[in-house]
Each structure stands twice: as C-alpha cells, then as structure tokens.
Amino acid sequence: MSLKLSKKITKLVGQTNANYELIKEGDKILVGFSGGKDSLTLIHTLKRMQSVAPFKFEFKAVTITYGMGEQVEFLANHCKKYEIEHEIVDTEIFDISKEKIRKNSSFCSFVSRMRRGYLYTHALDNGFNKLALGHHLDDAMESFFMNFFYNGSMRSMPPVYKAENGLMVIRPLIMCRERQLRAFAQENCVDVIGDEGCPAMRMDIKMPHARENTKKLLEKLEEENPKIFVSMKAAFQNFHPNTFFSKDDLDKE
C-alpha cells in the first residue's frame, strides 16, 4: 500500500540523488519525522525509492517529542499502515528550553537545535550512517536570505554535508518546492501537523519575525518574476567566490 507521489517530486528527488549521491548501496538512514507535510513526503518518497532503486538501503522514521504531552500515536499508526518502520523518542526539550534559553534568543532556533541533537545521538547510538531531513528549496532560499540580511553571512542548506560528529546529513527534497509537498499531503487527504506542534505556541514569547519577513519577501519577488526560484537554484550551483570580499578567495596576480 502506498500514497500517490507526483512525477515531478519523483523526478526531482531522483535527479538530486544522482547528482549528489545522497543514498547509496547499504545505507542505513534515520529520518526525522515530525508529522508535517515535508517529513511526510520524505518518508513516502524514500519508501517508493526502495522499490525502484537499483540498490538496497534501509530507513527508519523517528519522531522526537518535546515533552508537552503531544499526541503522536497517529503518526505511528500512519507508518504502520504503510509499512514504514517508526519509533517515537520522548524528550524533555520543552522544560529544558524554558530553563536554558537565553533572553532575546530565538526560541524556535533553540528548540530546533536540541531536536537535531537528539536525532544525531539516536542515529549514532543505533548504527545509522545517515540522517535525512525534509528541507525543501523554499527552506534553502529563506535560509540564505535570512543569513544574508540578519547574520551577515552567505550560508544556506546543502543537499548533503558531514556533521562534526561524523554523521552524514542528507536532504533528498532540497530541489522540491514547498507547494509540491503541500499538494502531496492534500491530494492524498493525509492529516499533518502544522504550527500547532511547535513548542513556541505554548510560550508567552515574541515570535521570530525574520523567517516570516523573508518568506513574504520571496513571495513578492516571485509574483514579479515567476522564474526567480529557477534562477536562484541555478545561482546556488554557479557560485564565484573570487568576486566577493574574502581575502582568501580574491584573484591574485
């Protein structure tokens, strides 16, 4: 039994895997499964890939709870229905964050780092050699402009990278648009977790504005130029470091 996956998503993920060699023979992959549209698409994409790829690999979906009494059993039931291996890892991230987060720090960023830390640890402790995350092209572009405008750096989200602990982190959906993943959930009539699953919704804090402002900016730019994401994606693969101000990258005669 499987959900219907669009040919566009299938093609983009296949091309990304071929170009960056994200998944190889014998890989054992842990997948962060929050229950949102992105991670939902990811687990079903990997499930389909298992059935058609000319190589064998394993993957397991893992849901990290925040210790807020979340009801995530429906995620376990979903995975059971579609024969996807799944595990729930309970944590106390919510309580820890209330004690540890610094004043004026981004609550969402802090919680996200902690959740990622639990995924890294679980992967390494259980023999996984790769961690798959559900980030898409919109995430990568938003990350780039947030770093550009607010942090004074030019950084984004690579399709694959090696974490400091040696774990390989992959993003199979990184060339897909967010709207394609949203359509996948809607067309298959699948319940997904939205912003209500964020711990920040339980806190009396000022919500982060940088990502929302950046998302609105990109929406406006795309209205004016419908091909802008195509151009930006090409730019990410056509980078000229020696045209910037870094001393290490300047051409020297």
N, C-alpha and C positions, 0 to 999 in steps of 0.2 A: 504494500500500500504506500502511495506517495502523493505528495501535493504537486500541482501543476506549476512548473517553473518556466518562465518565459525564455524563448530562444535567445533574446538579447542578453539576459543575465548569464545564461549558459555559455554563450559565445565570449562575453567579456571575461568571465572567470577563467575559461579555457585559455584565452589569449594571455591573460595575466600570469597564469601558472606556467605556460610555455615560455614566456619572456623572462620571468624571474625565478623559475624553478622553485616555487613555493613548497610544493608537495612532491615527494619522491618515493621510490620503492622502499617499503619497510618503515615508513614514518609512523610514529605514534603521536597523535595530535590531541591536545586538550583544547576544547572550545569554550570560551566564555559565553554562557547562555543566560542572559538577563530576562529573556521573555519579550524583549522589544522586537520591532519589525526587522531590525538589522541582524541581530543574532539568530532570529527565527529563520530568516532567509539563508543565513550562513549554514546552519546545520542541515537544512534540506538540500542546499547546493552540494555540500560535501557528501551527503547520502547518495545523491544522484551520481556524483563523480565516482564514488566507489563502484558503481555498477557499470560504468562505461570506460573508465581509465584503463590503459594497458599496464598498470602497475597496481600493486596492493598496498594499502595503508589502513590504519585504524584511527578512529577518532571517538572521543567521548565528550559529551556536553556536561558542563559543570555550572551550577547556579550558586552564586555566592549570596547568602542572605546578609542583611545588615543588623539583625537583632532587633527589629522593630515589630516582630510578630507578623511578618509578611505571610500571606497565604500563597505559597508557590507550588502546592501539590498539583495544580492543574498543569504546570509545566512538566512535572514528572509523568503525569497521565498522557500528555501530548506525546512525549518522547516514547513512552511505552506503546502507544497506538501505532506509531510509525517506525517502531523497532530501531530506535536510536538510543544507544547506551547513555545513561544520565545519572548524575549524582548531585545531591544538594549538600553544600558545605555551610554550616551555620557559624556565624561570627558575631562579635560584639562591636562591629565597626561604628554603629550609631552612638553607643555610650562612650567609646574611646574618643570619637571625634569631638564630642561635647567637652571633654576634658583637655584634649591635646591641641586643638586647633588654635592658632594664634589670632589675636584680634585683627580684624580687617583682612584676614586671609580668605581666599576663596574656599567656601565650604565644599562646593561641588568638586573642585580640583583635589582637595584633601581626601575626600571620600573615594574619589576615582583612583588615586594613587594607592590607597590602602587596599581597595578591591583588587587592583592589579597585583599588589604584593601577595595577596592570598592566592591568586591564580598562579603566579610564578612558583610559590612554595609548593602548592599542590601538584603542579606539573613535575617539578624536580623530585619531590618525595615519592611520586608514583610512576616514575620511569617514562614520562613523556619527553620527547625531544623537541617538540614544537608547541607553541601556544597560538591559536588562531583567534583573531579579534574581528568584529563585524564592521569596522570603519569603512566608509564609502568615500566617493570622490568629493561630495559636498563637505564631509568632515575634513578632508585633507586641505581643501581650499580655505575653509573657515579657519583652520589651524594656522595656515600660512599667514593670512591677513591679520589674525589676532596677534601672532608673534611680531609681525611687521609693524603694526600700529601701536601695540601696547607694551611689547617687551624689547623692542629694538634689536630683533634678530630675524634671520631668514631661515625658518625651520618649518617642516611640515610633517607628513606621515609617510614614510617609505613603505613599499609593498612588503619588504622583509628586512629585518635587522637582528643583530645579535645583542641580547641584553647583557648587562655586566656580569650576571651570574652564569652566562654561557648558553642560556636558553634561546632558541631561535623563535622570533615572533613574526607571524605572517598575517597578511591582510588580503585574503582572496577576493573580497568585494571592492577593493580600493578603486577600481575603474568604473564601478557602477554608480548611477545617480541615486540619490535618496528616494526620489519619486518612483523609481523602478522597484525598490524594496517595499515601499508603502503599497504599491499596486499588487505586489505578490501576496501580501497579507490580506488585502481587501478582496482580491479575486478568489482567494481560497477560503474566505469567510472565517479567518482564524483570529481568535482573541489575542491581543498583545498588550503588554504592559507599557504605559506611557509615562508621562512626567509624574504621575501619582506614585510611582515606585521609587522616586528619588527621595533620599533622607532629608533633603533641604525642605521638602514640603511639610515636614514635621517640626521645623525650627522657625523661630521668630527672628529671621535674619534678612538682610538685604540681599536679594537675589542678584547673581552676577549679570552684568549688562553687556560685557564685551562680546560674548558669543551671539547674543540676540541682535546686537547692533551690527555685527559683521554679517550675520545671516540676512538681515534686511538690506544691507548694502549690496550683497551679491544678488539678491532677488531683483533689486532695482537695476543693477548693471545688466542682468540677463534679460530684463524687459527691453532695455535699449539695444542690446546686442545678443540675440538668441544663440549665437555661436561662441559666446565668451568662455564657456567651460571647455569647449573643444580646444580653443586657443590656449587656455591656461594649462590644460593637461599636456599639450604639446610643449609648452614652455618648461614644464617640470622635467621634461626629457631632453631639453635643449638649453642647458644651463651653461653660461660662460663666466666662470668665477673671476677671470682676469679682467673683467670690465667693471669690477666693483672696487671698493676702497681698501681691501685687505692687503697688507704688505706682503703676505706670503704668496698671494696669487697674482701680483702685478707682473706684467711682462718686463723683463729687464734686458737691456741691450748688452 
